[in-house]
Amino acid sequence: MQYNILDTIAAISTPPGNGGVGIIRISGCLAIQIAKQLTTKSFLPRQALFASFKDQDSSVIDSGILLFFPNPSSYTGEDTIELQGHGGTVVLDMLLRRVLSLGARLAKPGEFTERAFLNNKLDLAQAEAVADLIESSTEQSVRSSQKSMQGVFSKQINELVDQLTELRMYVEAAIDFVDEEIDFLSDGIVANKINEISEKIYKIQKTAQQGRLLRDGMTIVLAGKPNVGKSSLLNVLAGHEVAIVTEVAGTTRDILKERIQIDGMPLHIIDTAGLRESDNIVEKEGIRRAHEQIRQADKILLIIDSTDPETESIVNTLPRDLDITKVYNKIDLSGIEPKIIESDHQSEIYLSVKQQIGIELLTNHLKNSVGFKGESDDVFIARIRHIEALNSAQNHVEDAKLQLQNQAGELVAEDLSQAQNSLAEITGVFSSDDLLGKIFSSFCIGK
């Protein structure tokens, strides 16, 4: 269904249910006219007015505060009216019906923020941060969403786009003046600038990945042979008994999921069936599902019984490109001291889940492994589409490096152009209508 941006829209902006205050937002060219028909009192910009809101027969529907925000100095960039009345479901519905009868239509999800984007009040990354702020489940994600709303992320992207634009101009000028004695593509300037851009994209990628984890949470799969302590570790990390723990091997047959927080970092912990050969059809299905979760995880905690070296052999059955940390459990029985051995390729942690010895080593490792910085000032919220756009831009920049070595100036310019377009998708300078529809449809109505 197509919507006309010239329509005046209205919606209830407060959550469903009864409350002390309920807010109806109206935005568009008819907002002032509708407000004048709701109340006989005159109102001024950005001044609260206590008024009665009247029905068609002049009976009072409700009394409350009316606020007028004239364009372009409003959230949407249009004339906006907010009616702050009582938060009863029925009274709000009656007032909304009255507003719609006066010429407004019901706003679609996210349409107020979409209009803010279309009227250049927000770019796309800032608009998405509005929804992320509303959905934030931790203090850290709230702070990071605020940074994105304030344009921290967008500023870095815009600076990169400007650098790419300048470099493209230089390369295209070099192509146009190919007969000159100076070979502009070989003087080192282009190569240095491409390397500089590549390094900046890499740094933003690292920060954006942390922002994505703050928004979506890191997915961690507990894997290993039966009876090594996977379910016990899930219970310890969750702080309550999520999984059944027994001495019988193969107790866990299905996938168990639990969402937890470590110092404000959200984690999705997934407990899986013990990995082994089995003829039991139910257990075999559980093992199949375990391998499926392992392939999709951000990180694997491979639980190993430190008293049984045979339990470590399971690592040979896992894909080579996984981010795996070996967790040697039951050190209270093997006599090993709690410790962590970290390396670029694979880390090892020695702990006892039963005695809760060395658990802090594990939680700190999980934070460090994703670059979690707690109350960091430079972390902004990010989405998967932002990560994909950054990855695409980085790939095009790397392709430009290769084409530069081949002295293919036209192809260098084209790759730089593609990198610029990928980055512009983040802020919405270059975006499809389908993308915009998908993003704003995920918002709540009234925002």
PyMOL commands that set and color helices and strands:
alter all, ss='L'
color gray80, all
select helices_A, chain A and resi 31-38+89-101+111-118+124-135+139-149+152-176+184-186+189-216+230-238+281-296+309-317+331-334+359-369+384-405+409-427+433-440
alter helices_A, ss='H'
color red, helices_A
select strands_A, chain A and resi 9-12+19-27+49-54+60-69+80-87+105-106+218-223+256-262+265-271+299-305+324-329+339-341+347-350
alter strands_A, ss='S'
color yellow, strands_A
deselect
rebuild
show_as cartoon
